[in-house]
Amino acid sequence: MHNSLTEHARCLYGDEFGPVPACGCEHREHYFIEELTFADADSLLAMLRELCPNIVDGHLPVWVRNLAYRLVLLQRPDEPALMREAAQNLWLHGPDWDAVAAELTARADACDAEASRRRGG
């Protein structure tokens, strides 16, 4: 059994920055996707930031990164910094996702503008 989503991802996909633990678990992608699907935002972000700290690197497949960011944004829909982080990931792995990245950036800008308006600035 893996102790975290990050450890499970590391065992399945490898880690560009550290050793892959020998865990003895059966590594099937569908088990990982089940865990990913129901993970909380903190676990998803920990996995993304540990295994892909510079966004352009790491061994996580692009589709896993996209799904993880989508799940984070569903759990934290009003956080502009996360919207921009997800958009940056999409731009780096586009151009298929450029329109979605632009929409996320626009949503982040709108959230920031609304927060500024509420503060009176």
KAUR-V270379 format. One record per backbone hydrogen bond with DSSP energy under -1.0 kcal/mol. CO is the residue of the C=O (numbers start at 0). NH is the residue of the N-H. Records with the same first field share a line. If there is no record, write none. Layout:
BEGIN
CO: NH / NH
END
This chain:
BEGIN
3: 7
4: 8
5: 9
6: 10
7: 11
8: 12
9: 13
25: 27
27: 30 / 31
28: 32
29: 33
30: 34
31: 35
32: 36
33: 37
35: 38
39: 43
40: 44
41: 45
42: 46
43: 47
44: 48
45: 49
46: 50
47: 51
51: 54
53: 55
60: 64
61: 65
62: 66
63: 67
64: 68
65: 69
66: 70
67: 71
68: 72
69: 73
70: 74
71: 75
78: 82
79: 83
80: 84
81: 85
82: 86
83: 87
84: 88
85: 89
86: 90
87: 91
90: 93
94: 97
96: 100
97: 101
98: 102
99: 103
100: 104
101: 105
102: 106
103: 107
104: 108
105: 109
106: 110
107: 111
108: 112
109: 113
110: 114
111: 115
112: 116
113: 117
114: 118
115: 120
END
